[in-house]
Amino acid sequence: MNSNFTDYLLETTGATSCKEVEVIQSLWSGYGKISRYQLKNSSINTVVVKCISPDSSGTHPRGWNTTNSHNRKIHSYKVETNWYQQWSSLCNANCKIPSLIGSYTEGNQQWIILEDLNTNFPLRKTQLSLPEIEACLQWLANFHITFLNKAPKGLWEIGTYWHLQTRPDEFEKIEHQELKSKAHRIDELLNQCQYQTIVHGDAKLANFCFSENGKKVAAVDFQYVGGGCGIKDIAYFLGSCLSSSECEFYQDELLDFYFSVLKTSFETHDFGFDFSSLEREWRKMYPIACTDFVRFLLGWMPTHQKVNNYNRNIMNSVLSSI
């Protein structure tokens, strides 16, 4: 353990000693780790520490060890630090995230100290019931309204980890020529939406933490938070927790639920425009967002399970319309 970081952690939390009691997970491609620390004689019992150490990076799980990949990851950790320092305090209980306790940098190593969500959100799930899916959609709707019309200063100008600008290597690998030829137009349609917010950018099931009863959630992992059309998070999230047939069966019901929560949250603010215009635009963008994510997958890993009949049918419909 870095002694200077330890000193910082103790000073920040008022603890007399600390101990790493669990490695929660390694960061993608070996860029560090997320650990739980136990504190002694502090008002805080445990904290979660995200340690970013680029020198420890290893082989990419999918073989994408490129300069673009490395630079994207390095920037993503700067974005995440900026998010917690400059933006996270705007989130409330309706879009709960871990509170920032402190951040420390030494050379190219970085530590982000966060509230341990396990106290109130101890469950991690690999499959969801419909009410649990709705709990995540409720979080996303409140998040999107909280940051509606806010310029993403210090974040990614365009949020999400798969957007075209940051994926030139994968783009070159796409064999679907019609999709490849129309990819930039699809990207433009999403980026030129009138109604923009800040998107989570990696809103998959694995990044949601659940309360004991499954009725409330909190979200983690803000490396790819940035500007964009909120429906991108929804398209990506539903694909992360539903099969092809489930997406087809539940699509309308779940989109209706998301927009109902979005409207309720919208009406607690005074944005100076009618909600129906936002809803029309974002509903129209849903198939565009699904197609954009398939574009990434077909370059990154064409055999991925998310390249399924549901997404292929949406993609074919979108391609025939533009």
For each residue, the residues with C-beta under 8 A, 3 or more apart:
1: 5 6 20
2: 5 6 106 109 111
3: 6 7
4: 7 8 104 106
5: 1 2 8 9 104 106 111
6: 1 2 3 9 10 18
7: 3 4 10 11
8: 4 5 11 12 102 104 111
9: 5 6 12 13 15 18 37 47 49 102 104 111 113
10: 6 7 13 14 15 16 17 18
11: 7 8 14
12: 8 9 101 102 113
13: 9 10 18 39 42 43 44 47 101 102 113
14: 10 11 41 42 43
15: 9 10 18 39 40 41 42 44
16: 10 40 41 42
17: 10 39 40 41
18: 6 9 10 13 15 37 38 39 40
19: 37 38 40
20: 1 23 35 36 37 49
21: 36 37 38 46
22: 35 36
23: 20 26 33 34 35
24: 33 34 35 36 48
25: 33 34
26: 23 30 32 33 34
27: 30 31 32 33 34 50 52
28: 31 60 61 73
29: 57 58 59 60 61 65 69 73
30: 26 27 56 57 58 59
31: 27 28 52 53 54 56 57 73 77
32: 26 27 50 51 52 53 54 56
33: 23 24 25 26 27 50 51
34: 23 24 25 26 27 48 49 50 51
35: 20 22 23 24 48 49 51
36: 20 21 22 24 46 47 48 49 116 118
37: 9 18 19 20 21 46 47 48 49
38: 18 19 21 45 46
39: 13 15 17 18 42 44 45 46 47
40: 15 16 17 18 19
41: 14 15 16 17
42: 13 14 15 16 39 45
43: 13 14
44: 13 15 39 47 101
45: 38 39 42 116
46: 21 36 37 38 39 116 118
47: 9 13 36 37 39 44 101 113 114 115 116
48: 24 34 35 36 37 98 113 114 115 116 117
49: 9 20 34 35 36 37 111 112 113 114
50: 27 32 33 34 80 111 112 114
51: 32 33 34 35 109 110 111
52: 27 31 32 77 109 110 111 112
53: 31 32 56 57 108 109
54: 31 32 57 70 73 74 108
55: 108 109
56: 30 31 32 53
57: 29 30 31 53 54 70 73
58: 29 30
59: 29 30 63 65
60: 28 29 63 64 65 69
61: 28 29
62: 300 301
63: 59 60
64: 60 69 169 170 300
65: 29 59 60 69 70
66: 69 70 169
67: 70 71
68: 71 72 166 167 168 169
69: 29 60 64 65 66 72 73 169
70: 54 57 65 66 67 73 74
71: 67 68 74 75
72: 68 69 75 76 161 166
73: 28 29 31 54 57 69 70 76 77 223
74: 54 70 71 77 78
75: 71 72 78 79 156
76: 72 73 79 80 156 161 223 224
77: 31 52 73 74 80 81 110 223
78: 74 75 81 82
79: 75 76 82 83 154 155 156 222 223 224 225 226
80: 50 76 77 83 84 112 221 222 223 225
81: 77 78 84 85 103 110 112
82: 78 79 85 86 87 154 155
83: 79 80 86 87 88 154 155 222 225
84: 80 81 87 88 100 103 112 114 222
85: 81 82 88 100 103
86: 82 83 153 154
87: 82 83 84 90 147 154 155 198 225
88: 83 84 85 91 97 99 100 222
89:
90: 87 146 147
91: 88 95 96 97 143 146
92: 95 96 142 146
93: 96
94: 138 139 142 146 265
95: 91 92 139 140 142 143 146 219
96: 91 92 93 121 139 216 217 218 219
97: 88 91 218 219 220 222
98: 48 114 115 116 117 218 220
99: 88 114 115
100: 84 85 88 103 112 113 114 115
101: 12 13 44 47 113 114 115
102: 8 9 12 13 113
103: 81 84 85 100 110 111 112 113
104: 4 5 8 9 110 111 113
105: 109 110 111
106: 2 4 5 109
107:
108: 53 54 55
109: 2 51 52 53 55 105 106
110: 51 52 77 81 103 104 105
111: 2 5 8 9 49 50 51 52 103 104 105
112: 49 50 52 80 81 84 100 103
113: 9 12 13 47 48 49 100 101 102 103 104
114: 47 48 49 50 84 98 99 100 101
115: 47 48 98 99 100 101
116: 36 45 46 47 48 98 119
117: 48 98 120 121 122 209 218 220
118: 36 46 121 122 209
119: 116 122
120: 117 211 216 218
121: 96 117 118 209 210 211 216 217 218
122: 117 118 119 209 210 211 212
123: 209 210 211 212 214
124: 206 209 210
125: 128 132 205 208 210 214
126: 205
127: 241
128: 125 132 133 136 205 241
129: 132 133 214
130: 133 134 250
131: 134 135 214 215
132: 125 128 129 135 136 210 214
133: 128 129 130 136 137 238 241 242 250 254
134: 130 131 137 138 254 257
135: 131 132 138 139 210 214 215 216 217
136: 128 132 133 139 140 203 205 208 217 237 241
137: 133 134 140 141 234 237 254 257 258 261
138: 94 134 135 141 142 217 261
139: 94 95 96 135 136 142 143 208 217 218 219
140: 95 136 137 143 144 200 203 230 233 234 237 258
141: 137 138 144 145 258 259 261 262 265
142: 92 94 95 138 139 145 146 261 265
143: 91 95 139 140 146 147 198 200 219 233
144: 140 141 147 148 197 198 199 230 233 262
145: 141 142 148 197 262 265 266 268 269
146: 90 91 92 94 95 142 143 265
147: 87 90 143 144 150 197 198
148: 144 145 195 196 197 230 266 269 271
149: 195 196 197 271
150: 147 197 198
151: 227
152: 155 156 157 159 198 225 226 227
153: 86
154: 79 82 83 86 87
155: 79 82 83 87 152 159 198 225 226 227
156: 75 76 79 152 159 160 201 224 225 226 227
157: 152 226 227
158: 163 165 191 226 227 228
159: 152 155 156 163 198 199 200 201 224 225 226 227 228 232
160: 156 163 199 201 202 224 226 228 232 233 236
161: 72 76 166 201 202 223 224
162: 166 167 292 293 296 300
163: 158 159 160 166 167 187 190 228 292
164: 167 171 183 184 187 292 295
165: 158 187
166: 68 72 161 162 163
167: 68 162 163 164 170 171 296 299 300
168: 68 171 172
169: 64 66 68 69 172 173 299
170: 64 167 173 174 296 299 300
171: 164 167 168 174 180 183 295 299
172: 168 169 299
173: 169 170 299 300
174: 170 171 179 180 183 295 298 299
175: 180 298 302
176: 179 180 298
177: 180 181
178: 181 182 319
179: 174 176 182 183 291 294 295 298 315 319
180: 171 174 175 176 177 183
181: 177 178
182: 178 179 185 186 319 322
183: 164 171 174 179 180 186 187 292 295
184: 164 187 188
185: 182 188 189 322
186: 182 183 189 190 288 291 292 295 318 322
187: 163 164 165 183 184 190 191 292
188: 184 185 191 192
189: 185 186 192 193 285 288 322
190: 163 186 187 193 228 229 232 285 288 289 292
191: 158 187 188 228
192: 188 189
193: 189 190 196 228 229 281 282 285
194: 277 281
195: 148 149 229 277 278 281 282
196: 148 149 193 227 228 229
197: 144 145 147 148 149 150 227 228 229 230
198: 87 143 144 147 150 152 155 159 225 226 227 228
199: 144 159 160 203 225 226 227 228 229 230 232 233
200: 140 143 159 203 207 219 222 224 225 233
201: 156 159 160 161 222 223 224 225 226 228 233
202: 160 161 207 221 223 224 236
203: 136 140 199 200 207 208 219 233 234 236 237 240
204: 207 236 237 240 241
205: 125 126 128 136 208 237 240 241
206: 124 240
207: 200 202 203 204 219 220 221
208: 125 136 139 203 205 217 218 219 220
209: 117 118 121 122 123 124 217 218 219 220
210: 121 122 123 124 125 132 135 214 216 217
211: 120 121 122 123 214 215 216 217
212: 122 123
213: 216
214: 123 125 129 131 132 135 210 211
215: 131 135 211
216: 96 120 121 135 210 211 213
217: 96 121 135 136 138 139 208 209 210 211
218: 96 97 98 117 120 121 139 208 209
219: 95 96 97 139 143 200 203 207 208 209
220: 97 98 117 207 208 209
221: 80 202 207
222: 79 80 83 84 88 97 200 201 225
223: 73 76 77 79 80 161 201 202
224: 76 79 156 159 160 161 200 201 202
225: 79 80 83 87 152 155 156 159 198 199 200 201 222
226: 79 152 155 156 157 158 159 160 198 199 201
227: 151 152 155 156 157 158 159 196 197 198 199
228: 158 159 160 163 190 191 193 196 197 198 199 201 232
229: 190 193 195 196 197 199 232 281 282 285 289
230: 140 144 148 197 199 233 234 262 282
231: 234 235 282 283 285 286 289
232: 159 160 190 199 228 229 235 236 285 289 292 293
233: 140 143 144 160 199 200 201 203 230 236 237
234: 137 140 203 230 231 237 238 255 258 286 289
235: 231 232 238 239 286 289 290 293
236: 160 202 203 204 232 233 239 240 289 293
237: 136 137 140 203 204 205 233 234 240 241
238: 133 234 235 241 242 247 250 251 254
239: 235 236 242 247 290 293 306 311
240: 203 204 205 206 236 237
241: 127 128 133 136 204 205 237 238
242: 133 238 239 246 247 250
243: 246 247 308
244: 247 248 308 309 310 311
245: 248 249 310
246: 242 243 249 250
247: 238 239 242 243 244 250 251 308 310 311
248: 244 245 251 310
249: 245 246
250: 130 133 238 242 246 247 253 254
251: 238 247 248 254 255
252: 255 256
253: 250 256 257
254: 133 134 137 238 250 251 257 258
255: 234 251 252 258 259 283 286
256: 252 253 259 260
257: 134 137 253 254 260 261
258: 137 140 141 234 254 255 261 262
259: 141 255 256 262 263 279 282 283
260: 256 257 263 264
261: 137 138 141 142 257 258 264 265
262: 141 144 145 230 258 259 265 266 275 278 279
263: 259 260 266 267 275 279
264: 260 261 267 268
265: 94 141 142 145 146 261 262 268 269
266: 145 148 262 263 269 271 275 278
267: 263 264 275
268: 145 264 265
269: 145 148 265 266
270:
271: 148 149 266
272:
273: 277 278
274: 277 278
275: 262 263 266 267 278 279
276: 279 280
277: 194 195 273 274 280 281
278: 195 262 266 273 274 275 281 282
279: 259 262 263 275 276 282 283
280: 276 277 283 284
281: 193 194 195 229 277 278 284 285
282: 193 195 229 230 231 259 278 279 285 286
283: 231 255 259 279 280 286
284: 280 281 287 288
285: 189 190 193 229 231 232 281 282 288 289
286: 231 234 235 255 282 283 289 290
287: 284 290 291 314 317 318
288: 186 189 190 284 285 291 292 318
289: 190 229 231 232 234 235 236 285 286 292 293
290: 235 239 286 287 293 294 311 314 315 318
291: 179 186 287 288 294 295 311 314 315 318 319
292: 162 163 164 183 186 187 190 232 288 289 295 296
293: 162 232 235 236 239 289 290 296 297 306 311
294: 179 290 291 297 298 306 307 311 312 314 315
295: 164 171 174 179 183 186 291 292 298 299
296: 162 167 170 292 293 299 300
297: 293 294 300 301 302 304 306 307
298: 174 175 176 179 294 295 302 307
299: 167 169 170 171 172 173 174 295 296 302
300: 62 64 162 167 170 173 296 297 304
301: 62 297 304
302: 175 297 298 299 307
303: 307
304: 297 300 301 307
305: 308
306: 239 293 294 297 311
307: 294 297 298 302 303 304 311 312
308: 243 244 247 305 311 312
309: 244 312 313
310: 244 245 247 248 313 314
311: 239 244 247 290 291 293 294 306 307 308 314 315
312: 294 307 308 309 315 316
313: 309 310 316 317
314: 287 290 291 294 310 311 317 318
315: 179 290 291 294 311 312 318 319
316: 312 313 319 320
317: 287 313 314 320 321
318: 186 287 288 290 291 314 315 321 322
319: 178 179 182 291 315 316 322
320: 316 317
321: 317 318
322: 182 185 186 189 318 319
